[in-house]
Amino acid sequence: MKKKFFLIIVLIGLKSFSQEKDLLFYMDNAKANSPLVTDLSNQIKSNSLDSLLNKAVYKPQVNGNLNANFFPSINGFGYDSAVTNSQTITGLVGVNKRIIGKNQINSQFESFKLIKDALVLNKKIAIKDLNRIVASQYITASGSAEQIEYNKKMSSLLKEEAVILKKLTQNSIYKQTDYLIFLSSLKQQELLVLQLKQQYQNDLGLLNYIAGITDTTYVKLKRPEFLLIDNSSKNKSIFLKQFEVDSLKILNQNKLINNRYKPALNLLSDAGYLSSFYSEGYKNFGFSIGLGLSIPIYDGNQRDLLHQKNQVALSTNLAYKNNFNRQYIQQLLLLNQKLEQTNQIEKQLQSQLQVTDALIEADKKLLLTGDAQITDFVIAIGNIITINNSISQNKVTKLQIINDLNYWSSNN
């Protein structure tokens, strides 16, 4: 008995713990479970490490070398002792420092910064894409849930009227066939509610799938509230920034190309022990300092060809940018046009709803006195269900358009 009581308490607790889930919950899960977002985050970290590695290259490079060589001569055959000294022992610590100008260092670090900027933009767009897809499915699922609630109310209304009409039919005010027609409409409405519940479960399952959630639990969704974001006074679209970063990367490549053709100076130094043991080997500790200079002279005119190649890349990037900008403007115009169309449809549907509501209320009163036809009442009920479902669908369409408009016009 105690176990049963405990189980009931647990089930009640679980039921009370179940809460409505909002759009942010699914967006957060989609972001956390997205391998693409994780990949781009790791690429950003990797780029930071690459920048530090590049910085480390310009620091002094210290190496320790220990060599012991013996060059034997057998019956006069062997390496020339004037060259080899017959035997050598080397124990040196060498230091190599590349000396480059500040402009060259800045160009290198700028390239890493531009790569990071591109990755950050890609990550933001990836998250925007995810949010857009999640929001779209959330709107669809919420629309199904809203239709369930309305059609359940209509089923309850029909059941109440069925009780009244049954009594009136039993009193011979209405024909049995008319009453059966009404019951048929009631059964159709109940079937519609069942289909809508199944549709909602499928929509919810797809929403979980997109968000990376493994769950088939029937949960309630909070009604979505989408406000149209005005981006007219904000910065340039994040999508156009991509083309700007690509252009800057190409221009920076030109700087890196020019840096290759500047003289390269290396500071060389070592210290340690170097001896052939021919005389006073214990004195052969010392050090050396030197400079290495490399001057590019001719490479077959590769620099000009590389600059020409980058110029072509800039032209291509500009063409894509101009084309995207045209399509971007047209996309916003079309979406705003569709939004206005949904507003017009909404007004028309609300006007029809008022007339049909008034007709149903009048029919309900006339049915009580037998002065109305059941078939007319059924037709009116069918009309109001259709109108309300159309209102719900139009609302979903409107929210989807707002979602798309915010996607394109907002940088969030």
C-alpha positions in Angstrom: 0.0 0.0 0.0 2.8 2.4 0.9 4.6 1.6 -2.4 1.4 2.4 -4.4 1.0 5.6 -2.5 4.6 6.6 -3.2 4.2 5.8 -6.9 1.1 8.0 -7.1 3.0 10.9 -5.4 5.9 10.5 -7.8 3.6 10.5 -10.8 1.8 13.6 -9.6 5.1 15.3 -9.0 6.3 14.5 -12.4 3.1 15.8 -14.0 3.3 19.0 -12.0 7.0 19.4 -12.8 6.2 19.2 -16.5 6.1 22.8 -17.8 5.6 24.6 -21.0 8.7 24.8 -23.2 9.5 28.0 -25.0 11.4 28.8 -28.2 14.6 29.7 -26.4 14.8 26.2 -24.9 14.9 24.6 -28.3 17.3 27.2 -29.8 19.7 26.6 -26.9 19.6 22.9 -27.4 20.0 23.2 -31.1 23.1 25.4 -30.6 24.6 23.1 -28.0 24.0 20.0 -30.1 25.1 21.3 -33.4 28.4 19.8 -34.7 28.8 22.7 -37.1 28.7 25.3 -34.3 31.2 23.2 -32.3 33.4 22.8 -35.3 33.5 26.6 -36.0 34.2 27.3 -32.3 37.1 24.9 -32.4 38.4 26.4 -35.6 38.4 29.8 -33.9 40.4 28.4 -31.0 42.7 26.6 -33.5 43.3 29.9 -35.4 44.3 31.6 -32.1 46.8 28.8 -31.5 48.1 29.2 -35.1 48.6 32.9 -34.4 50.6 32.1 -31.3 52.7 29.5 -33.2 53.4 32.1 -35.9 54.5 34.6 -33.2 56.8 31.9 -31.7 58.6 31.5 -35.0 59.9 35.1 -34.8 61.4 34.5 -31.4 65.0 33.2 -31.0 65.3 29.5 -31.9 67.7 27.7 -29.6 69.1 24.3 -30.5 71.6 22.0 -28.9 73.9 19.8 -31.0 76.4 17.2 -29.9 78.5 15.4 -32.5 81.6 13.2 -32.3 83.2 12.2 -35.6 86.2 10.0 -36.5 87.6 9.8 -40.0 90.0 6.9 -40.3 92.7 6.6 -42.9 93.7 3.0 -43.9 97.0 2.5 -45.9 96.7 6.1 -47.0 93.1 5.8 -48.1 90.5 8.0 -46.4 89.1 11.5 -46.2 91.7 14.3 -46.6 92.8 15.1 -43.1 93.3 18.7 -44.1 89.5 18.9 -44.4 88.3 16.5 -41.7 91.1 17.0 -39.1 90.7 13.2 -38.7 88.5 13.6 -35.7 86.2 16.2 -34.3 83.9 16.6 -31.3 81.2 19.3 -31.3 79.0 20.4 -28.5 77.2 23.6 -29.4 74.1 25.6 -28.4 73.0 27.5 -31.5 70.7 30.6 -31.6 68.9 31.6 -34.8 66.8 34.8 -34.8 65.1 36.0 -37.9 65.0 39.8 -38.2 62.0 41.2 -40.1 60.3 44.6 -40.2 57.2 45.6 -38.2 55.1 45.8 -41.4 55.8 42.2 -42.2 54.8 41.1 -38.7 51.6 43.2 -38.8 50.7 41.6 -42.2 51.1 38.2 -40.7 48.9 38.9 -37.7 46.4 40.7 -39.9 46.0 37.5 -41.9 45.2 35.5 -38.7 42.8 38.3 -37.6 40.9 38.2 -40.9 40.7 34.4 -40.7 39.2 34.7 -37.2 36.8 37.4 -38.4 35.6 35.1 -41.2 35.1 32.2 -38.8 33.3 34.3 -36.3 30.9 35.5 -39.0 30.4 31.9 -40.2 29.6 30.9 -36.7 27.1 33.7 -36.3 25.4 32.8 -39.6 25.4 29.1 -38.6 23.6 30.0 -35.4 21.2 32.3 -37.3 20.4 29.5 -39.7 19.7 27.1 -36.8 17.5 29.7 -35.0 15.6 30.3 -38.2 14.9 26.6 -38.8 14.0 25.9 -35.1 11.7 29.0 -35.0 10.0 27.9 -38.2 9.3 24.4 -36.9 8.3 25.9 -33.5 5.7 28.1 -35.3 4.4 25.2 -37.2 4.0 23.0 -34.1 2.4 25.9 -32.2 0.0 26.4 -35.0 -1.1 22.8 -34.8 -1.5 23.1 -31.0 -3.7 26.2 -31.4 -5.9 24.4 -33.9 -6.3 21.5 -31.5 -7.5 23.9 -28.8 -10.1 25.5 -31.0 -11.4 22.3 -32.6 -11.7 20.7 -29.1 -13.9 23.6 -28.1 -16.0 23.1 -31.3 -16.3 19.4 -30.4 -17.6 20.3 -26.9 -20.1 22.7 -28.5 -21.4 20.0 -30.9 -21.7 17.5 -28.0 -23.7 20.0 -26.0 -26.0 20.7 -29.0 -26.3 16.9 -29.7 -27.8 16.4 -26.3 -30.4 19.1 -27.0 -31.1 17.9 -30.5 -31.6 14.4 -29.3 -34.4 15.5 -26.9 -36.0 17.6 -29.7 -35.8 14.6 -32.1 -37.4 12.3 -29.5 -40.2 14.9 -29.2 -40.6 14.7 -33.0 -39.6 18.3 -33.5 -36.8 17.2 -35.9 -36.4 14.2 -38.1 -34.2 11.2 -37.1 -32.2 11.6 -40.3 -31.5 15.3 -39.5 -30.2 14.2 -36.1 -28.0 11.5 -37.6 -26.6 14.1 -40.0 -25.6 16.2 -37.0 -24.1 13.2 -35.3 -22.0 12.5 -38.4 -20.7 16.1 -38.3 -19.8 15.5 -34.6 -17.9 12.3 -35.4 -16.0 14.1 -38.2 -15.0 16.9 -35.8 -13.8 14.3 -33.3 -11.7 12.7 -36.1 -10.3 16.1 -37.0 -9.2 16.7 -33.4 -7.5 13.3 -33.3 -5.7 14.0 -36.6 -4.6 17.4 -35.3 -3.2 15.8 -32.1 -1.2 13.3 -34.2 0.0 16.1 -36.4 1.1 18.1 -33.4 3.0 15.0 -32.1 4.8 14.7 -35.4 5.5 18.4 -35.5 6.9 18.3 -32.0 9.0 15.2 -32.8 10.5 17.1 -35.8 11.2 20.1 -33.6 13.0 17.8 -31.1 14.9 16.3 -34.0 16.1 19.6 -35.3 17.1 20.7 -31.8 19.0 17.5 -31.3 16.7 16.3 -28.5 15.8 12.6 -28.1 12.3 12.7 -26.7 8.8 11.7 -27.7 7.0 13.2 -24.7 3.8 15.2 -25.4 4.6 18.7 -24.1 2.9 22.1 -24.4 4.6 24.9 -26.2 4.3 28.5 -25.2 2.6 30.6 -27.8 5.3 32.2 -30.0 5.6 36.0 -30.0 7.5 37.3 -32.9 8.1 41.1 -33.3 9.3 42.5 -36.5 12.8 43.9 -35.9 13.7 47.2 -37.5 17.3 47.1 -38.6 17.2 50.4 -40.6 19.5 52.2 -38.2 21.8 49.4 -37.4 25.1 48.2 -39.0 25.4 46.7 -42.4 23.9 43.2 -42.8 26.1 40.4 -41.5 25.7 38.6 -44.9 27.4 41.6 -46.7 30.2 41.6 -44.1 31.3 38.3 -45.4 32.2 39.8 -48.8 34.0 42.6 -47.1 36.1 40.2 -45.0 36.9 38.2 -48.2 38.1 41.4 -49.9 40.3 42.3 -47.0 41.8 38.8 -47.0 42.7 39.1 -50.7 44.2 42.6 -50.1 46.2 41.2 -47.2 47.5 38.4 -49.5 49.0 41.1 -51.7 50.9 42.4 -48.7 52.2 38.9 -47.8 53.3 38.4 -51.4 55.3 41.7 -51.3 56.8 40.6 -48.0 58.3 37.5 -49.7 60.4 39.7 -51.9 62.0 41.8 -49.2 65.5 40.9 -48.0 65.6 38.4 -45.2 68.1 38.9 -42.4 69.0 36.2 -39.9 71.1 36.6 -36.8 73.2 33.5 -36.1 75.1 32.7 -33.0 76.4 29.6 -31.2 78.5 28.8 -28.2 80.0 25.5 -26.9 82.9 23.2 -27.6 84.5 22.4 -31.0 87.7 20.6 -31.2 89.8 18.3 -33.4 92.1 17.3 -30.5 95.3 18.1 -32.4 96.5 20.5 -29.8 95.3 21.7 -26.4 91.7 20.4 -26.9 90.7 21.7 -23.5 91.0 25.3 -24.8 88.5 24.8 -27.7 85.5 26.3 -25.9 84.2 29.4 -27.7 81.4 31.1 -29.5 80.5 32.6 -32.9 78.3 35.4 -34.2 77.2 35.8 -37.8 74.6 37.3 -40.1 72.8 35.7 -42.9 71.2 37.8 -45.7 68.9 36.5 -48.4 68.0 38.8 -51.3 65.4 37.8 -53.9 66.6 38.7 -57.4 64.5 37.0 -60.0 61.8 34.3 -59.9 60.2 34.5 -63.3 57.9 37.4 -62.6 55.8 35.4 -60.1 55.0 38.4 -58.0 53.1 40.2 -60.8 51.3 37.1 -61.7 50.2 36.5 -58.1 49.0 40.1 -57.9 47.0 39.7 -61.1 45.5 36.5 -59.8 44.3 38.3 -56.6 42.9 41.1 -58.7 40.8 38.5 -60.5 39.6 37.1 -57.2 38.7 40.7 -56.0 36.6 41.1 -59.2 34.8 37.8 -58.7 34.1 38.7 -55.0 32.7 42.0 -56.1 30.4 40.4 -58.6 29.0 38.0 -56.0 28.6 40.8 -53.6 26.6 42.9 -56.1 24.4 40.0 -57.1 23.7 39.1 -53.4 22.9 42.7 -52.6 20.3 42.8 -55.5 18.7 39.5 -54.4 18.9 40.6 -50.7 16.9 43.8 -51.4 14.4 41.9 -53.6 14.0 39.3 -50.9 13.1 41.9 -48.3 10.6 43.5 -50.7 8.9 40.2 -51.4 8.7 39.3 -47.7 7.2 42.7 -46.8 4.7 42.3 -49.7 3.7 38.9 -48.4 3.4 40.3 -44.9 1.0 42.9 -46.1 -1.0 40.3 -48.0 -1.4 38.2 -44.8 -2.7 41.3 -43.0 -5.3 41.8 -45.7 -6.4 38.2 -45.5 -6.6 38.4 -41.7 -9.0 41.4 -41.9 -11.2 39.6 -44.4 -11.3 36.4 -42.3 -12.2 38.3 -39.2 -15.0 40.0 -41.1 -16.3 36.6 -42.2 -16.0 35.2 -38.7 -18.2 37.9 -37.2 -21.0 37.1 -39.7 -20.7 33.4 -39.2 -20.6 33.8 -35.3 -23.8 35.8 -35.5 -25.4 33.2 -37.8 -24.6 30.3 -35.4 -25.9 32.2 -32.3 -29.1 32.8 -34.2 -29.4 29.2 -35.3 -28.8 27.9 -31.8 -31.8 29.9 -30.6 -34.0 28.8 -33.5 -33.0 25.2 -33.0 -34.6 25.2 -29.5 -37.9 26.2 -31.0 -37.7 24.0 -34.1 -37.6 27.0 -36.4 -34.1 26.2 -37.9 -32.9 23.4 -40.1 -30.2 21.1 -38.6 -28.5 21.0 -42.0 -28.2 24.8 -42.0 -26.7 24.7 -38.5 -24.3 22.0 -39.6 -23.2 24.0 -42.6 -22.7 27.1 -40.4 -20.6 25.1 -37.9 -18.5 23.7 -40.8 -18.0 27.3 -42.1 -16.9 28.7 -38.8 -14.5 25.8 -38.3 -13.1 26.4 -41.7 -12.8 30.1 -41.1 -11.0 29.7 -37.8 -8.6 27.1 -39.2 -7.9 29.5 -42.0 -7.2 32.2 -39.4 -4.8 29.9 -37.6 -3.0 29.0 -40.8 -2.8 32.6 -41.9 -1.3 33.4 -38.5 1.3 30.7 -38.9 2.1 32.1 -42.4 2.4 35.6 -40.9 4.8 34.4 -38.2 6.9 32.5 -40.7 7.2 35.6 -42.8 8.2 37.7 -39.8 10.8 35.0 -38.9 12.3 35.2 -42.4 12.3 39.0 -42.3 14.1 39.0 -39.0 16.6 36.5 -40.3 17.5 38.7 -43.3 17.3 42.1 -41.8 18.6 41.5 -38.2 22.2 40.8 -37.3 21.1 38.9 -34.1 
